[in-house]
Amino acid sequence: MKPTAKSLVLDLLLAADGGSLSAHEAVRCGALFDITANNVRVTLVRLGSEGLIEAAGRGSYRLGPAAQDLAGEVATWRSAEQRVRRWNGGYIAVHCAGLGRSDRAALKRRQRALQMLGFREYEGALYLRPDNIERDLDAVRQRLVTLGLEPHAPVFLASAFGPRQLTQIERLWDRKALEASYHKLQKRLHDWIERSDGLDRDIAAREAFLIGGAAIRQLVFDPLLPAPMIDVDARQAFVETVHRFDACGRKIWAQLYRSALPTTVSSKAKRARRA
């Protein structure tokens, strides 16, 4: 799916891992997706007013305070498997019945936090996920709050469910769909890596952005289920392929940025001469 100017700028800065993006680079990248220079520049101003980006020098931007927490969470896809630990059969529960639903912004943040950590609604606004991520319950609670869950929301461990309840709980996650997405995306990434050397640079950069974005989104929202609830080997193989793809895509985008550098330098020189 073609990105908007807003999503493009934010995704580029997320990929920069704390680095900056110049307005010229943003315009150059926008051209890959037929986004006008004016649209990109207006978007930069709007994102700045929203606190999502901030100046990092003349004509250069970085992620702002309003985007830092989400950026940190998105970046965790690189080490997601390292945060998975042995599962003892218990669950982490979040009870949202007393949190209210009238504040749409708060509700959106809450739902995003729960989804990004793999929680699913069981019944009566009780959300569950296997207790197999992070070092302990406090670490999971802190991540949820950082992402937007209300600090006073009850977060606790739950276990000793009956057989019928366990069957219902396991059905909260679509195992077949998850495993199918691992295999499908892994093949797509592998096939692209194999043919990427023969692609025009702009086409390669555009495809790397779109295909890589879909794969990373899969990892960011992956529930990281334990065995036997999921084929852990299939997920691991997918993760390894995403890392290979990411390294390949970064090389292509580095070349794209370098190709824009002479134009930037030339423009600065012209302005200096006119001055």
C-alpha positions in Angstrom: 0.0 0.0 0.0 1.3 3.4 -1.0 2.3 5.4 2.1 1.0 8.9 2.9 3.5 11.7 3.4 3.0 11.5 7.2 3.5 7.7 7.4 6.5 7.9 5.1 8.3 10.6 7.1 7.6 8.8 10.4 8.7 5.4 9.0 11.9 6.9 7.7 12.7 8.4 11.0 11.8 5.2 12.8 14.2 3.3 10.5 16.9 5.9 11.3 17.3 4.5 14.8 17.6 7.9 16.5 19.2 9.6 13.5 17.9 12.5 11.5 16.3 13.1 8.2 16.8 16.2 6.1 14.0 17.9 4.3 15.8 17.3 1.0 16.0 13.5 1.7 12.4 13.4 2.7 11.4 15.1 -0.6 13.7 12.7 -2.5 12.0 9.7 -0.8 8.6 11.1 -1.3 9.2 11.2 -5.1 9.6 7.4 -5.0 5.9 7.2 -4.1 4.6 10.1 -6.2 4.3 12.3 -3.2 4.9 16.0 -4.1 7.6 18.0 -2.6 5.0 20.5 -1.3 3.1 17.7 0.4 6.2 16.5 2.1 7.2 20.0 3.3 3.8 20.8 4.7 3.7 17.4 6.4 7.1 18.2 8.1 5.6 21.4 9.5 2.5 19.7 10.8 4.4 16.8 12.4 6.6 19.4 14.1 3.5 21.2 15.5 2.2 17.9 16.8 5.4 17.2 18.6 6.0 14.0 16.5 9.2 15.4 15.0 11.6 18.2 16.0 14.4 20.2 14.5 17.8 18.4 14.5 19.7 21.3 12.8 18.9 23.5 9.8 16.6 21.7 7.5 16.9 18.4 9.4 14.5 16.6 11.6 14.4 13.8 14.2 11.6 12.1 16.1 10.0 14.3 18.8 9.0 13.6 22.3 5.4 12.5 21.3 6.9 9.7 19.2 9.7 8.5 21.3 7.9 5.8 23.3 6.3 4.3 20.2 9.6 4.5 18.3 11.3 2.6 21.1 8.6 -0.1 21.1 8.7 -0.5 17.3 12.5 -0.9 17.5 12.0 -3.9 19.8 11.3 -6.1 16.8 15.0 -6.6 16.4 15.3 -8.3 19.8 11.8 -9.7 20.2 12.9 -13.3 20.3 15.4 -12.5 23.0 12.6 -11.3 25.3 10.7 -14.6 25.1 11.2 -17.0 28.0 10.1 -20.4 29.0 6.4 -20.7 29.5 5.0 -22.3 32.7 1.4 -22.5 31.4 0.2 -19.3 33.2 -1.2 -16.1 31.7 -0.8 -12.4 32.2 -4.2 -10.7 32.6 -5.4 -7.0 32.2 -8.8 -6.1 33.5 -10.2 -3.1 31.6 -13.8 -3.1 32.8 -13.4 -0.1 35.0 -11.3 2.0 32.7 -14.1 3.5 30.6 -14.7 3.9 26.9 -15.9 7.4 26.5 -12.4 8.9 25.9 -11.7 7.7 22.4 -8.1 8.8 22.4 -7.4 6.9 25.7 -9.3 3.9 24.3 -7.2 3.9 21.1 -4.0 4.1 23.1 -5.1 1.3 25.4 -6.1 -1.0 22.5 -2.8 -0.3 20.7 -0.8 -1.2 23.9 -2.7 -4.4 24.4 -2.5 -5.4 20.7 1.2 -4.7 20.5 1.9 -7.0 23.4 -0.2 -9.8 22.1 -3.2 -9.5 24.5 -6.6 -10.7 23.3 -10.0 -10.1 25.0 -11.3 -13.2 26.7 -14.6 -12.1 28.3 -15.9 -9.2 30.4 -13.1 -6.9 29.3 -10.5 -9.3 30.6 -7.5 -9.5 28.3 -5.0 -12.4 28.4 -1.7 -13.4 26.9 0.7 -16.2 27.8 3.2 -15.3 30.6 6.3 -15.9 28.4 7.6 -12.4 27.7 9.9 -10.0 29.5 11.8 -10.8 32.8 8.7 -10.5 35.0 5.2 -9.1 35.4 6.5 -5.6 36.3 8.4 -5.3 33.1 5.2 -6.2 31.1 3.2 -3.7 33.1 5.7 -0.9 32.4 5.7 -1.6 28.7 1.9 -1.5 28.6 1.8 1.8 30.5 4.5 3.3 28.3 2.4 2.4 25.2 -0.8 3.9 26.5 -2.5 1.6 29.1 -3.8 3.6 32.1 -1.4 3.3 35.0 -4.1 2.2 37.4 -5.3 -0.7 35.2 -5.1 -4.0 37.1 -2.3 -6.2 35.6 -1.9 -9.6 37.2 -1.0 -13.2 36.8 -3.7 -15.8 36.1 -3.6 -19.6 36.2 -5.5 -22.7 37.2 -8.0 -22.4 34.4 -10.2 -25.4 33.7 -9.9 -27.5 30.6 -12.9 -25.8 28.9 -11.5 -22.4 29.7 -8.1 -23.3 28.4 -9.5 -24.4 25.1 -11.4 -21.1 24.8 -8.3 -19.1 25.6 -6.1 -20.9 23.1 -8.6 -20.0 20.4 -8.1 -16.3 21.0 -5.1 -16.4 18.7 -5.4 -17.7 15.1 -2.5 -20.1 15.0 -3.1 -21.1 11.4 -3.2 -17.5 10.2 0.0 -16.6 12.1 1.9 -19.6 10.8 0.7 -19.0 7.2 1.8 -15.4 7.4 5.3 -16.5 8.6 5.7 -18.8 5.6 4.2 -16.4 3.1 6.2 -13.3 4.1 9.4 -15.3 4.5 9.1 -16.5 0.9 8.3 -13.0 -0.3 11.3 -11.6 1.5 13.6 -14.4 0.3 12.5 -14.1 -3.3 13.1 -10.3 -3.2 16.6 -10.7 -1.8 17.4 -13.1 -4.6 16.4 -10.6 -7.3 17.3 -7.3 -5.7 20.7 -7.0 -7.4 19.0 -6.7 -10.8 16.5 -4.0 -9.8 16.8 -0.3 -10.6 17.8 1.5 -7.4 14.6 3.5 -7.1 12.4 0.5 -7.7 14.5 -1.5 -5.2 14.2 1.2 -2.6 10.5 1.5 -3.0 9.9 -2.3 -2.9 12.2 -2.6 0.1 10.2 0.0 2.0 6.9 -1.5 1.3 7.7 -5.2 1.7 10.0 -4.6 4.6 7.4 -2.4 6.3 4.8 -5.3 6.1 7.3 -7.8 7.6 8.3 -5.5 10.4 4.7 -4.7 11.2 4.1 -8.4 11.5 6.9 -8.7 14.1 5.8 -5.6 16.0 2.3 -6.9 16.5 3.3 -10.6 16.8 1.9 -12.1 20.0 5.1 -14.2 20.5 3.2 -17.2 21.5 5.0 -20.1 23.1 5.2 -23.7 22.0 2.9 -25.7 21.8 0.6 -22.8 20.9 2.6 -21.9 17.8 5.4 -23.3 15.6 8.3 -21.5 17.2 10.8 -22.7 14.6 8.7 -21.2 11.8 8.6 -17.9 13.6 12.3 -17.9 14.2 13.0 -18.7 10.5 10.8 -15.7 9.6 12.6 -13.4 12.0 16.0 -14.4 10.6 14.8 -13.7 7.1 13.5 -10.3 8.2 16.9 -9.4 9.6 18.6 -10.4 6.3 16.1 -8.4 4.3 16.6 -5.4 6.6 20.3 -5.4 6.1 19.9 -5.6 2.3 17.3 -2.8 2.3 19.4 -0.5 4.4 22.2 -0.8 1.9 19.9 0.2 -0.9 18.5 3.2 1.1 22.0 4.3 2.0 22.8 4.4 -1.7 19.7 6.4 -2.3 20.6 8.9 0.4 24.1 9.3 -1.0 22.7 9.9 -4.5 20.8 12.9 -3.1 23.9 14.3 -1.4 25.6 16.0 -4.4 22.3 17.9 -5.2 22.2 19.1 -1.6 25.8 20.2 -1.6 25.3 21.9 -4.9 22.3 23.8 -3.7 24.2 25.0 -0.6 27.0 26.1 -2.8 24.7 28.1 -5.1 23.1 29.8 -2.1 26.5 30.7 -0.7 27.6 32.3 -4.0 24.4 34.3 -4.2 25.0 35.5 -0.7 
